Amino acid sequence: MLPKAAWSLVLRKGGRGRRGMHSSEGTACGGGKTPRYTNCYAQRHYPMPEEPFCTELNAEQQALKEKEKGSWTLLTHAEKVALYRLQFNETFAEMNRRSNEWKTVMGCVFFFFGFAALVIWWQRVYMFPPKPITLTDEWKAKQLQRMLDMKVNPVQGLASHWDYEKKQWKK
Amino acid sequence: MAPEVLPKPQMRGLLARRLRFHMATAFVLSLGVAALYKVGVADKRKKAYADFYRNYDAMKDFEEMRKAGIFQSVK
């Protein structure tokens, strides 16, 4: 959103400046002609595009554009809708419609989670070296016993959950 | 013109309405979270420490640790 707004500012400044310089030559080249990738399509975060949606107008559309230069109260409802459709490719309701894309995205995300899990499981079985001595169960048991003997965190932490009389965890 | 005319939407005061709602909500939520923290965390912790140290005997604690054999300076 921010780059597009900044880019449009740059375009407008460049266009106006260059038109000002070339106006004496008669043919006003409209600054840098960017290809019509997105400047004619409104988006929810950029609802007023620079270019109108239809640029090649047939005869009756040209006549309608001429009529638009007059008083708008003379336009019929159908003509107003036609003018809107010339300027924008979708209404706000059409542009903001929901889609089911999120289901596809979440499905693919979970699929690759699962695939990665399978790969890591295979690696655990066939590739991982033996555990360091400090992570074996016997060492961890001795470590926990030493921590309880030292009364680590006796107020709210580890030793506060151990019952020293009954030699078991408090219920 | 269109067969049915839609009601005119709210045109003014949109930011003010949004700010009013969100300021009030933010105020209430902040106070609520702060109160819950004070009761659930801070006061609970102070009570736990007070209860622990009320009848704490440091020498008895030291003797237990010495008997467990964790010290290098005294056995």
gemmi code that builds the backbone of each chain (N, CA, C; Angstrom):
import gemmi

chains = {
    "A": [
        ("MET", (0.860, -1.208, 0.000), (0.000, 0.000, 0.000), (0.873, 1.226, 0.000)),
        ("LEU", (1.835, 1.261, 0.857), (2.681, 2.454, 0.930), (3.486, 2.631, -0.353)),
        ("PRO", (4.140, 1.568, -0.871), (4.895, 1.787, -2.121), (3.999, 2.257, -3.232)),
        ("LYS", (2.760, 1.739, -3.328), (1.921, 2.146, -4.445), (1.548, 3.611, -4.303)),
        ("ALA", (1.241, 4.056, -3.059), (0.886, 5.462, -2.867), (2.085, 6.356, -3.189)),
        ("ALA", (3.278, 5.933, -2.738), (4.472, 6.735, -3.010), (4.722, 6.794, -4.499)),
        ("TRP", (4.570, 5.641, -5.173), (4.826, 5.573, -6.614), (3.866, 6.478, -7.361)),
        ("SER", (2.588, 6.507, -6.930), (1.622, 7.338, -7.636), (1.955, 8.815, -7.447)),
        ("LEU", (2.467, 9.183, -6.239), (2.900, 10.568, -6.027), (4.022, 10.920, -7.003)),
        ("VAL", (4.973, 9.986, -7.133), (6.108, 10.219, -8.032), (5.598, 10.397, -9.455)),
        ("LEU", (4.647, 9.507, -9.845), (4.110, 9.563, -11.206), (3.446, 10.910, -11.459)),
        ("ARG", (2.624, 11.343, -10.464), (1.886, 12.584, -10.678), (2.834, 13.751, -10.808)),
        ("LYS", (3.850, 13.802, -9.908), (4.806, 14.909, -9.966), (5.524, 14.893, -11.307)),
        ("GLY", (5.964, 13.678, -11.724), (6.720, 13.577, -12.974), (5.854, 13.973, -14.153)),
        ("GLY", (4.564, 13.474, -14.136), (3.674, 13.763, -15.263), (3.422, 15.256, -15.402)),
        ("ARG", (3.081, 15.871, -14.273), (2.761, 17.310, -14.324), (3.968, 18.113, -14.765)),
        ("GLY", (5.103, 17.768, -14.209), (6.309, 18.537, -14.552), (6.615, 18.440, -16.030)),
        ("ARG", (6.541, 17.146, -16.536), (6.908, 16.972, -17.940), (5.872, 17.596, -18.864)),
        ("ARG", (4.568, 17.510, -18.470), (3.553, 18.148, -19.312), (3.785, 19.649, -19.349)),
        ("GLY", (4.159, 20.235, -18.206), (4.407, 21.668, -18.169), (5.530, 22.049, -19.112)),
        ("MET", (6.572, 21.201, -19.150), (7.724, 21.570, -19.987), (7.384, 21.424, -21.456)),
        ("HIS", (6.575, 20.363, -21.804), (6.367, 20.086, -23.224), (5.146, 20.797, -23.792)),
        ("SER", (4.412, 21.567, -22.980), (3.131, 22.080, -23.479), (3.334, 22.996, -24.674)),
        ("SER", (4.452, 23.682, -24.760), (4.665, 24.582, -25.891), (4.808, 23.806, -27.185)),
        ("GLU", (5.204, 22.510, -27.087), (5.396, 21.746, -28.314), (4.076, 21.218, -28.851)),
        ("GLY", (3.006, 21.364, -28.104), (1.722, 20.913, -28.636), (1.401, 19.496, -28.227)),
        ("THR", (2.261, 18.509, -28.558), (1.952, 17.125, -28.180), (2.438, 16.903, -26.750)),
        ("ALA", (1.482, 16.650, -25.851), (1.859, 16.416, -24.448), (2.065, 14.924, -24.263)),
        ("CYS", (3.336, 14.518, -24.156), (3.606, 13.110, -23.860), (3.384, 12.895, -22.372)),
        ("GLY", (2.578, 11.951, -21.990), (2.111, 11.863, -20.596), (3.124, 11.302, -19.624)),
        ("GLY", (4.339, 11.815, -19.642), (5.312, 11.336, -18.664), (5.699, 9.901, -18.950)),
        ("GLY", (6.159, 9.156, -17.966), (6.567, 7.766, -18.167), (5.330, 6.908, -18.317)),
        ("LYS", (5.121, 6.279, -19.473), (3.923, 5.439, -19.658), (4.187, 4.088, -18.995)),
        ("THR", (3.593, 3.881, -17.815), (3.759, 2.571, -17.191), (2.730, 1.618, -17.782)),
        ("PRO", (3.073, 0.356, -17.913), (2.088, -0.599, -18.456), (0.914, -0.744, -17.492)),
        ("ARG", (-0.263, -1.040, -18.024), (-1.476, -1.031, -17.212), (-1.621, -2.335, -16.442)),
        ("TYR", (-0.625, -2.625, -15.559), (-0.755, -3.846, -14.773), (-1.808, -3.685, -13.698)),
        ("THR", (-1.626, -2.674, -12.858), (-2.573, -2.525, -11.756), (-3.131, -1.122, -11.623)),
        ("ASN", (-2.623, -0.115, -12.436), (-3.115, 1.234, -12.145), (-4.552, 1.443, -12.563)),
        ("CYS", (-5.163, 0.502, -13.300), (-6.562, 0.706, -13.626), (-7.473, -0.138, -12.753)),
        ("TYR", (-6.927, -0.967, -11.847), (-7.752, -1.834, -11.020), (-7.795, -1.290, -9.607)),
        ("ALA", (-9.027, -1.088, -9.103), (-9.154, -0.639, -7.728), (-8.930, -1.822, -6.797)),
        ("GLN", (-8.310, -1.544, -5.645), (-8.153, -2.574, -4.629), (-8.653, -2.027, -3.309)),
        ("ARG", (-8.915, -2.925, -2.371), (-9.494, -2.487, -1.097), (-8.584, -1.470, -0.412)),
        ("HIS", (-7.258, -1.641, -0.534), (-6.356, -0.703, 0.140), (-6.021, 0.477, -0.747)),
        ("TYR", (-6.504, 0.500, -2.011), (-6.177, 1.596, -2.916), (-7.372, 1.804, -3.819)),
        ("PRO", (-8.471, 2.377, -3.270), (-9.740, 2.326, -4.007), (-9.900, 3.321, -5.152)),
        ("MET", (-8.988, 4.262, -5.362), (-9.144, 5.237, -6.461), (-7.962, 5.094, -7.396)),
        ("PRO", (-8.033, 4.197, -8.387), (-6.871, 3.986, -9.256), (-6.611, 5.192, -10.146)),
        ("GLU", (-5.386, 5.246, -10.669), (-5.006, 6.411, -11.475), (-5.703, 6.404, -12.828)),
        ("GLU", (-5.715, 5.227, -13.477), (-6.223, 5.164, -14.844), (-7.655, 4.655, -14.833)),
        ("PRO", (-8.522, 5.147, -15.717), (-9.857, 4.551, -15.840), (-9.739, 3.160, -16.408)),
        ("PHE", (-10.776, 2.332, -16.147), (-10.703, 0.925, -16.530), (-10.761, 0.780, -18.054)),
        ("CYS", (-11.690, 1.482, -18.703), (-11.806, 1.398, -20.158), (-11.171, 2.629, -20.764)),
        ("THR", (-10.163, 2.432, -21.620), (-9.580, 3.602, -22.283), (-9.973, 3.670, -23.749)),
        ("GLU", (-10.194, 2.507, -24.394), (-10.659, 2.565, -25.791), (-12.183, 2.612, -25.763)),
        ("LEU", (-12.752, 3.746, -26.138), (-14.204, 3.910, -26.066), (-14.773, 3.889, -27.462)),
        ("ASN", (-15.895, 3.140, -27.640), (-16.528, 3.188, -28.957), (-17.354, 4.464, -29.042)),
        ("ALA", (-18.086, 4.611, -30.144), (-18.705, 5.919, -30.443), (-19.710, 6.304, -29.376)),
        ("GLU", (-20.607, 5.336, -28.989), (-21.666, 5.757, -28.057), (-21.078, 6.033, -26.690)),
        ("GLN", (-19.955, 5.313, -26.344), (-19.323, 5.603, -25.059), (-18.688, 6.977, -25.095)),
        ("GLN", (-18.125, 7.353, -26.245), (-17.553, 8.702, -26.358), (-18.641, 9.751, -26.203)),
        ("ALA", (-19.819, 9.455, -26.831), (-20.931, 10.409, -26.712), (-21.341, 10.548, -25.262)),
        ("LEU", (-21.323, 9.404, -24.533), (-21.708, 9.453, -23.130), (-20.723, 10.302, -22.327)),
        ("LYS", (-19.440, 10.149, -22.641), (-18.427, 10.943, -21.950), (-18.626, 12.431, -22.207)),
        ("GLU", (-19.049, 12.759, -23.440), (-19.315, 14.169, -23.728), (-20.485, 14.654, -22.904)),
        ("LYS", (-21.534, 13.759, -22.800), (-22.707, 14.162, -22.031), (-22.349, 14.348, -20.559)),
        ("GLU", (-21.336, 13.545, -20.093), (-20.929, 13.648, -18.691), (-20.340, 15.012, -18.372)),
        ("LYS", (-19.852, 15.714, -19.411), (-19.229, 17.022, -19.149), (-20.265, 18.083, -18.831)),
        ("GLY", (-21.537, 17.757, -19.152), (-22.599, 18.705, -18.848), (-23.126, 18.473, -17.445)),
        ("SER", (-24.394, 18.856, -17.243), (-24.980, 18.713, -15.911), (-25.308, 17.250, -15.662)),
        ("TRP", (-24.917, 16.745, -14.479), (-25.151, 15.335, -14.190), (-26.603, 15.012, -13.903)),
        ("THR", (-27.414, 16.003, -13.617), (-28.824, 15.704, -13.345), (-29.535, 15.230, -14.603)),
        ("LEU", (-28.912, 15.502, -15.808), (-29.555, 15.080, -17.052), (-29.272, 13.621, -17.386)),
        ("LEU", (-28.341, 12.984, -16.667), (-27.996, 11.599, -16.960), (-29.046, 10.676, -16.379)),
        ("THR", (-29.416, 9.634, -17.131), (-30.318, 8.624, -16.576), (-29.521, 7.686, -15.679)),
        ("HIS", (-30.285, 6.869, -14.924), (-29.638, 5.935, -13.995), (-28.754, 4.962, -14.758)),
        ("ALA", (-29.272, 4.447, -15.887), (-28.498, 3.478, -16.670), (-27.206, 4.109, -17.181)),
        ("GLU", (-27.288, 5.416, -17.563), (-26.080, 6.076, -18.054), (-25.056, 6.244, -16.939)),
        ("LYS", (-25.560, 6.535, -15.720), (-24.620, 6.676, -14.599), (-23.916, 5.358, -14.324)),
        ("VAL", (-24.697, 4.263, -14.373), (-24.088, 2.953, -14.147), (-23.066, 2.667, -15.233)),
        ("ALA", (-23.407, 3.017, -16.498), (-22.478, 2.769, -17.605), (-21.184, 3.553, -17.409)),
        ("LEU", (-21.319, 4.823, -16.946), (-20.118, 5.619, -16.701), (-19.270, 5.003, -15.595)),
        ("TYR", (-19.966, 4.508, -14.545), (-19.219, 3.861, -13.454), (-18.446, 2.653, -13.972)),
        ("ARG", (-19.119, 1.859, -14.821), (-18.464, 0.653, -15.327), (-17.309, 0.982, -16.264)),
        ("LEU", (-17.383, 2.172, -16.928), (-16.245, 2.587, -17.749), (-15.039, 2.908, -16.881)),
        ("GLN", (-15.325, 3.525, -15.712), (-14.228, 3.999, -14.874), (-13.628, 2.890, -14.011)),
        ("PHE", (-14.504, 2.010, -13.497), (-14.051, 0.973, -12.559), (-14.442, -0.387, -13.100)),
        ("ASN", (-13.568, -1.392, -12.881), (-13.930, -2.714, -13.394), (-14.852, -3.454, -12.433)),
        ("GLU", (-14.828, -3.153, -11.125), (-15.680, -3.843, -10.158), (-16.254, -2.834, -9.196)),
        ("THR", (-17.488, -3.108, -8.715), (-18.026, -2.277, -7.643), (-17.331, -2.645, -6.341)),
        ("PHE", (-17.600, -1.823, -5.308), (-17.013, -2.127, -4.005), (-17.455, -3.487, -3.507)),
        ("ALA", (-18.713, -3.821, -3.730), (-19.197, -5.117, -3.261), (-18.475, -6.244, -3.985)),
        ("GLU", (-18.285, -6.103, -5.313), (-17.596, -7.147, -6.058), (-16.131, -7.214, -5.671)),
        ("MET", (-15.525, -6.029, -5.474), (-14.093, -5.995, -5.185), (-13.790, -6.615, -3.819)),
        ("ASN", (-14.688, -6.380, -2.857), (-14.440, -6.840, -1.493), (-15.017, -8.214, -1.210)),
        ("ARG", (-15.410, -8.956, -2.262), (-16.061, -10.238, -2.000), (-15.075, -11.192, -1.318)),
        ("ARG", (-15.677, -12.084, -0.494), (-14.835, -13.060, 0.189), (-14.429, -14.145, -0.789)),
        ("SER", (-13.438, -14.941, -0.385), (-13.077, -16.093, -1.209), (-12.711, -17.229, -0.269)),
        ("ASN", (-12.517, -18.416, -0.878), (-12.140, -19.576, -0.070), (-10.648, -19.845, -0.115)),
        ("GLU", (-9.879, -18.819, -0.500), (-8.448, -19.049, -0.671), (-7.779, -19.450, 0.636)),
        ("TRP", (-8.329, -18.940, 1.775), (-7.662, -19.211, 3.042), (-7.638, -20.702, 3.343)),
        ("LYS", (-8.651, -21.422, 2.882), (-8.658, -22.869, 3.154), (-7.506, -23.543, 2.421)),
        ("THR", (-7.288, -23.126, 1.155), (-6.159, -23.692, 0.408), (-4.848, -23.375, 1.109)),
        ("VAL", (-4.711, -22.131, 1.540), (-3.453, -21.716, 2.162), (-3.198, -22.532, 3.430)),
        ("MET", (-4.218, -22.609, 4.298), (-4.027, -23.349, 5.561), (-3.759, -24.809, 5.283)),
        ("GLY", (-4.456, -25.372, 4.274), (-4.221, -26.772, 3.941), (-2.786, -27.016, 3.533)),
        ("CYS", (-2.267, -26.148, 2.669), (-0.875, -26.332, 2.229), (0.093, -26.144, 3.387)),
        ("VAL", (-0.185, -25.162, 4.254), (0.705, -24.938, 5.401), (0.754, -26.187, 6.260)),
        ("PHE", (-0.397, -26.772, 6.589), (-0.402, -27.951, 7.458), (0.233, -29.145, 6.765)),
        ("PHE", (0.004, -29.236, 5.438), (0.608, -30.351, 4.714), (2.118, -30.305, 4.846)),
        ("PHE", (2.698, -29.109, 4.662), (4.156, -29.027, 4.745), (4.668, -29.171, 6.160)),
        ("PHE", (3.852, -28.773, 7.163), (4.215, -29.093, 8.548), (4.389, -30.586, 8.698)),
        ("GLY", (3.370, -31.345, 8.198), (3.412, -32.786, 8.336), (4.583, -33.384, 7.596)),
        ("PHE", (4.843, -32.875, 6.386), (5.954, -33.409, 5.610), (7.276, -33.185, 6.338)),
        ("ALA", (7.445, -31.967, 6.883), (8.671, -31.678, 7.631), (8.788, -32.601, 8.841)),
        ("ALA", (7.652, -32.866, 9.502), (7.687, -33.756, 10.665), (8.143, -35.154, 10.252)),
        ("LEU", (7.660, -35.646, 9.114), (8.079, -36.977, 8.657), (9.579, -36.998, 8.359)),
        ("VAL", (10.054, -35.943, 7.724), (11.486, -35.896, 7.408), (12.308, -35.923, 8.687)),
        ("ILE", (11.891, -35.139, 9.690), (12.670, -35.076, 10.925), (12.590, -36.399, 11.673)),
        ("TRP", (11.434, -37.076, 11.603), (11.325, -38.373, 12.239), (12.307, -39.355, 11.605)),
        ("TRP", (12.392, -39.388, 10.278), (13.336, -40.276, 9.606), (14.764, -39.957, 10.038)),
        ("GLN", (15.057, -38.644, 10.125), (16.402, -38.245, 10.544), (16.680, -38.729, 11.968)),
        ("ARG", (15.677, -38.620, 12.859), (15.844, -39.060, 14.245), (16.188, -40.541, 14.290)),
        ("VAL", (15.553, -41.335, 13.439), (15.782, -42.781, 13.485), (17.114, -43.146, 12.851)),
        ("TYR", (17.469, -42.503, 11.722), (18.604, -43.005, 10.942), (19.843, -42.138, 11.011)),
        ("MET", (19.740, -40.892, 11.484), (20.871, -40.000, 11.330), (21.395, -39.433, 12.641)),
        ("PHE", (20.543, -39.255, 13.646), (20.986, -38.522, 14.837), (22.032, -39.320, 15.607)),
        ("PRO", (23.064, -38.648, 16.165), (24.042, -39.347, 17.004), (23.424, -39.632, 18.370)),
        ("PRO", (24.097, -40.440, 19.229), (23.552, -40.692, 20.572), (23.503, -39.403, 21.392)),
        ("LYS", (22.612, -39.411, 22.399), (22.401, -38.200, 23.196), (23.654, -37.867, 23.997)),
        ("PRO", (23.910, -36.573, 24.264), (25.003, -36.238, 25.185), (24.697, -36.805, 26.569)),
        ("ILE", (25.752, -37.033, 27.353), (25.586, -37.739, 28.627), (24.636, -36.974, 29.552)),
        ("THR", (24.643, -35.622, 29.441), (23.811, -34.825, 30.339), (22.336, -34.922, 30.004)),
        ("LEU", (21.977, -35.492, 28.854), (20.557, -35.594, 28.515), (20.028, -37.006, 28.717)),
        ("THR", (20.867, -37.938, 29.174), (20.356, -39.284, 29.441), (19.491, -39.267, 30.688)),
        ("ASP", (18.632, -40.259, 30.813), (17.650, -40.249, 31.902), (18.317, -40.357, 33.263)),
        ("GLU", (19.383, -41.181, 33.354), (20.012, -41.339, 34.678), (20.612, -40.018, 35.128)),
        ("TRP", (21.313, -39.351, 34.204), (21.928, -38.073, 34.588), (20.868, -37.061, 34.982)),
        ("LYS", (19.764, -36.997, 34.235), (18.705, -36.021, 34.542), (18.075, -36.321, 35.891)),
        ("ALA", (17.928, -37.608, 36.241), (17.378, -37.948, 37.553), (18.318, -37.483, 38.656)),
        ("LYS", (19.624, -37.743, 38.484), (20.587, -37.309, 39.514), (20.614, -35.789, 39.620)),
        ("GLN", (20.461, -35.119, 38.443), (20.463, -33.645, 38.453), (19.263, -33.104, 39.230)),
        ("LEU", (18.093, -33.720, 38.992), (16.893, -33.263, 39.698), (17.024, -33.501, 41.202)),
        ("GLN", (17.591, -34.638, 41.597), (17.752, -34.923, 43.025), (18.672, -33.898, 43.676)),
        ("ARG", (19.732, -33.530, 42.956), (20.652, -32.531, 43.513), (19.974, -31.176, 43.648)),
        ("MET", (19.135, -30.821, 42.649), (18.430, -29.540, 42.736), (17.485, -29.532, 43.932)),
        ("LEU", (16.806, -30.651, 44.180), (15.902, -30.703, 45.328), (16.691, -30.632, 46.629)),
        ("ASP", (17.874, -31.269, 46.676), (18.693, -31.192, 47.879), (19.117, -29.764, 48.160)),
        ("MET", (19.406, -29.007, 47.104), (19.828, -27.605, 47.262), (18.651, -26.695, 47.553)),
        ("LYS", (17.442, -27.214, 47.444), (16.224, -26.421, 47.645), (16.195, -25.222, 46.696)),
        ("VAL", (16.286, -25.535, 45.444), (16.211, -24.512, 44.402), (14.814, -23.899, 44.394)),
        ("ASN", (14.738, -22.551, 44.428), (13.450, -21.840, 44.351), (12.426, -22.370, 45.346)),
        ("PRO", (12.708, -22.256, 46.642), (11.828, -22.906, 47.619), (10.507, -22.188, 47.859)),
        ("VAL", (10.344, -20.917, 47.374), (9.128, -20.166, 47.696), (8.013, -20.490, 46.718)),
        ("GLN", (8.284, -20.334, 45.415), (7.233, -20.576, 44.433), (7.668, -21.538, 43.337)),
        ("GLY", (8.913, -21.962, 43.335), (9.460, -22.725, 42.208), (9.556, -24.200, 42.486)),
        ("LEU", (10.678, -24.802, 42.053), (10.790, -26.249, 42.002), (10.639, -26.896, 43.385)),
        ("ALA", (11.476, -26.435, 44.365), (11.471, -27.104, 45.665), (10.168, -26.875, 46.419)),
        ("SER", (9.396, -25.840, 46.047), (8.130, -25.610, 46.743), (7.098, -26.662, 46.358)),
        ("HIS", (7.316, -27.392, 45.263), (6.346, -28.412, 44.852), (6.712, -29.788, 45.374)),
        ("TRP", (7.872, -29.908, 46.077), (8.323, -31.217, 46.547), (8.013, -31.322, 48.034)),
        ("ASP", (7.446, -32.460, 48.407), (7.133, -32.724, 49.814), (8.332, -33.440, 50.422)),
        ("TYR", (9.094, -32.733, 51.323), (10.340, -33.319, 51.825), (10.107, -34.414, 52.845)),
        ("GLU", (8.901, -34.412, 53.516), (8.652, -35.499, 54.470), (8.316, -36.786, 53.749)),
        ("LYS", (7.402, -36.660, 52.784), (6.939, -37.879, 52.130), (7.842, -38.269, 50.956)),
        ("LYS", (8.795, -37.389, 50.591), (9.712, -37.656, 49.483), (8.921, -37.924, 48.196)),
        ("GLN", (7.996, -37.006, 47.885), (7.260, -37.109, 46.613), (6.778, -35.709, 46.260)),
        ("TRP", (6.265, -35.572, 45.044), (5.719, -34.284, 44.624), (4.426, -34.008, 45.391)),
        ("LYS", (4.248, -32.732, 45.739), (3.006, -32.365, 46.433), (1.851, -32.508, 45.479)),
        ("LYS", (0.703, -32.906, 46.032), (-0.467, -33.083, 45.160), (-1.087, -31.730, 44.837)),
    ],
    "B": [
        ("MET", (-34.522, 6.575, -11.588), (-33.813, 6.333, -10.329), (-34.003, 4.872, -9.919)),
        ("ALA", (-33.335, 4.439, -8.868), (-33.437, 3.042, -8.420), (-34.818, 2.805, -7.827)),
        ("PRO", (-35.338, 1.584, -7.928), (-36.687, 1.300, -7.395), (-36.758, 1.568, -5.887)),
        ("GLU", (-35.789, 1.038, -5.077), (-35.829, 1.334, -3.647), (-34.639, 2.226, -3.322)),
        ("VAL", (-34.864, 3.207, -2.457), (-33.802, 4.143, -2.093), (-33.190, 3.672, -0.783)),
        ("LEU", (-31.879, 3.471, -0.765), (-31.221, 3.032, 0.460), (-31.189, 4.180, 1.464)),
        ("PRO", (-31.184, 3.879, 2.761), (-31.051, 4.956, 3.753), (-29.661, 5.574, 3.658)),
        ("LYS", (-29.586, 6.875, 3.905), (-28.310, 7.574, 3.767), (-27.365, 7.083, 4.868)),
        ("PRO", (-26.160, 6.693, 4.509), (-25.279, 6.174, 5.555), (-24.726, 7.293, 6.421)),
        ("GLN", (-24.123, 6.924, 7.528), (-23.524, 7.889, 8.430), (-22.335, 8.529, 7.730)),
        ("MET", (-22.352, 9.859, 7.576), (-21.322, 10.522, 6.786), (-20.295, 11.237, 7.654)),
        ("ARG", (-20.681, 11.617, 8.866), (-19.784, 12.450, 9.668), (-19.503, 11.798, 11.018)),
        ("GLY", (-18.479, 12.255, 11.635), (-18.192, 11.818, 13.006), (-17.742, 10.382, 13.101)),
        ("LEU", (-17.229, 9.821, 12.008), (-16.859, 8.410, 12.027), (-15.621, 8.199, 12.897)),
        ("LEU", (-14.633, 9.072, 12.715), (-13.425, 8.933, 13.523), (-13.729, 9.153, 14.990)),
        ("ALA", (-14.599, 10.162, 15.273), (-14.924, 10.444, 16.676), (-15.598, 9.236, 17.311)),
        ("ARG", (-16.520, 8.618, 16.563), (-17.204, 7.455, 17.137), (-16.216, 6.328, 17.389)),
        ("ARG", (-15.322, 6.088, 16.427), (-14.336, 5.020, 16.594), (-13.435, 5.294, 17.782)),
        ("LEU", (-12.967, 6.545, 17.904), (-12.078, 6.901, 19.008), (-12.779, 6.718, 20.342)),
        ("ARG", (-14.082, 7.161, 20.403), (-14.805, 7.050, 21.678), (-14.857, 5.597, 22.111)),
        ("PHE", (-15.259, 4.725, 21.155), (-15.396, 3.315, 21.478), (-14.066, 2.724, 21.918)),
        ("HIS", (-13.020, 2.997, 21.133), (-11.754, 2.331, 21.416), (-11.067, 2.897, 22.644)),
        ("MET", (-11.228, 4.216, 22.896), (-10.655, 4.773, 24.123), (-11.290, 4.146, 25.337)),
        ("ALA", (-12.641, 4.076, 25.324), (-13.337, 3.494, 26.475), (-12.913, 2.043, 26.672)),
        ("THR", (-12.907, 1.278, 25.584), (-12.542, -0.137, 25.680), (-11.118, -0.298, 26.180)),
        ("ALA", (-10.200, 0.516, 25.630), (-8.805, 0.395, 26.032), (-8.647, 0.723, 27.510)),
        ("PHE", (-9.352, 1.758, 27.963), (-9.267, 2.147, 29.367), (-9.727, 1.016, 30.261)),
        ("VAL", (-10.902, 0.472, 29.923), (-11.473, -0.587, 30.761), (-10.583, -1.818, 30.765)),
        ("LEU", (-10.129, -2.214, 29.561), (-9.306, -3.420, 29.469), (-7.989, -3.243, 30.212)),
        ("SER", (-7.378, -2.049, 30.088), (-6.101, -1.832, 30.773), (-6.273, -1.933, 32.268)),
        ("LEU", (-7.335, -1.250, 32.775), (-7.569, -1.316, 34.221), (-7.834, -2.750, 34.659)),
        ("GLY", (-8.602, -3.468, 33.857), (-8.912, -4.846, 34.211), (-7.678, -5.715, 34.281)),
        ("VAL", (-6.832, -5.590, 33.243), (-5.615, -6.404, 33.227), (-4.722, -6.044, 34.400)),
        ("ALA", (-4.601, -4.737, 34.679), (-3.748, -4.329, 35.795), (-4.284, -4.874, 37.111)),
        ("ALA", (-5.610, -4.811, 37.291), (-6.187, -5.317, 38.545), (-5.977, -6.820, 38.671)),
        ("LEU", (-6.188, -7.543, 37.579), (-6.002, -8.992, 37.626), (-4.553, -9.341, 37.935)),
        ("TYR", (-3.627, -8.569, 37.347), (-2.215, -8.845, 37.621), (-1.909, -8.603, 39.077)),
        ("LYS", (-2.424, -7.488, 39.605), (-2.126, -7.170, 41.003), (-2.624, -8.283, 41.912)),
        ("VAL", (-3.832, -8.756, 41.668), (-4.401, -9.778, 42.551), (-3.767, -11.131, 42.286)),
        ("GLY", (-3.728, -11.513, 41.007), (-3.350, -12.880, 40.689), (-1.873, -13.155, 40.740)),
        ("VAL", (-1.049, -12.135, 40.509), (0.390, -12.363, 40.459), (1.085, -11.682, 41.630)),
        ("ALA", (0.926, -10.354, 41.718), (1.735, -9.605, 42.685), (1.360, -9.949, 44.122)),
        ("ASP", (0.041, -9.866, 44.457), (-0.350, -10.144, 45.845), (-0.098, -11.597, 46.203)),
        ("LYS", (-0.325, -12.490, 45.250), (-0.103, -13.923, 45.500), (1.365, -14.169, 45.818)),
        ("ARG", (2.247, -13.506, 45.067), (3.675, -13.707, 45.291), (4.101, -13.162, 46.642)),
        ("LYS", (3.573, -11.967, 46.979), (3.942, -11.387, 48.282), (3.495, -12.291, 49.412)),
        ("LYS", (2.297, -12.869, 49.273), (1.788, -13.755, 50.328), (2.647, -15.005, 50.422)),
        ("ALA", (3.047, -15.551, 49.247), (3.865, -16.766, 49.265), (5.174, -16.522, 49.998)),
        ("TYR", (5.822, -15.377, 49.707), (7.075, -15.082, 50.388), (6.863, -14.867, 51.876)),
        ("ALA", (5.781, -14.144, 52.244), (5.513, -13.902, 53.667), (5.302, -15.225, 54.394)),
        ("ASP", (4.504, -16.107, 53.791), (4.237, -17.397, 54.438), (5.512, -18.219, 54.554)),
        ("PHE", (6.367, -18.180, 53.538), (7.570, -18.989, 53.580), (8.504, -18.542, 54.697)),
        ("TYR", (8.659, -17.223, 54.813), (9.650, -16.736, 55.778), (9.111, -16.559, 57.190)),
        ("ARG", (7.781, -16.751, 57.394), (7.222, -16.529, 58.736), (7.860, -17.465, 59.754)),
        ("ASN", (7.923, -18.768, 59.387), (8.486, -19.753, 60.324), (9.730, -20.395, 59.738)),
        ("TYR", (10.584, -19.593, 59.115), (11.742, -20.154, 58.434), (12.913, -20.241, 59.393)),
        ("ASP", (13.542, -21.413, 59.442), (14.716, -21.604, 60.281), (15.878, -21.871, 59.347)),
        ("ALA", (16.775, -20.888, 59.246), (17.865, -21.010, 58.279), (18.827, -22.119, 58.678)),
        ("MET", (19.092, -22.283, 59.962), (20.066, -23.297, 60.403), (19.537, -24.691, 60.135)),
        ("LYS", (18.248, -24.887, 60.369), (17.658, -26.204, 60.092), (17.781, -26.513, 58.603)),
        ("ASP", (17.483, -25.508, 57.784), (17.595, -25.675, 56.339), (19.024, -26.048, 55.958)),
        ("PHE", (19.986, -25.339, 56.586), (21.383, -25.597, 56.281), (21.773, -27.021, 56.656)),
        ("GLU", (21.301, -27.488, 57.840), (21.635, -28.857, 58.274), (21.105, -29.877, 57.286)),
        ("GLU", (19.873, -29.639, 56.798), (19.305, -30.589, 55.825), (20.158, -30.643, 54.571)),
        ("MET", (20.559, -29.473, 54.109), (21.359, -29.439, 52.878), (22.706, -30.092, 53.110)),
        ("ARG", (23.297, -29.897, 54.309), (24.611, -30.487, 54.597), (24.512, -31.993, 54.608)),
        ("LYS", (23.436, -32.487, 55.230), (23.289, -33.944, 55.284), (23.086, -34.524, 53.895)),
        ("ALA", (22.432, -33.766, 52.992), (22.234, -34.267, 51.630), (23.535, -34.322, 50.851)),
        ("GLY", (24.582, -33.617, 51.346), (25.916, -33.764, 50.762), (26.188, -32.883, 49.566)),
        ("ILE", (25.560, -31.723, 49.499), (25.792, -30.888, 48.320), (26.947, -29.929, 48.523)),
        ("PHE", (27.400, -29.712, 49.764), (28.445, -28.707, 49.989), (29.814, -29.321, 49.804)),
        ("GLN", (30.770, -28.489, 49.409), (32.157, -28.931, 49.340), (32.932, -28.486, 50.569)),
        ("SER", (32.452, -27.400, 51.256), (33.238, -26.855, 52.353), (32.932, -27.568, 53.658)),
        ("VAL", (31.695, -28.028, 53.825), (31.362, -28.790, 55.046), (30.736, -30.092, 54.619)),
        ("LYS", (31.030, -31.163, 55.388), (30.443, -32.464, 55.015), (29.489, -32.923, 56.088)),
    ],
}
model = gemmi.Model(1)
for chain_id, residues in chains.items():
    chain = gemmi.Chain(chain_id)
    for i, (resn, *xyz) in enumerate(residues, 1):
        res = gemmi.Residue()
        res.name, res.seqid = resn, gemmi.SeqId(i, " ")
        for name, pos in zip(("N", "CA", "C"), xyz):
            atom = gemmi.Atom()
            atom.name, atom.element = name, gemmi.Element(name[0])
            atom.pos, atom.b_iso = gemmi.Position(*pos), 0.0
            res.add_atom(atom)
        chain.add_residue(res)
    model.add_chain(chain)
structure = gemmi.Structure()
structure.add_model(model)
structure.setup_entities()
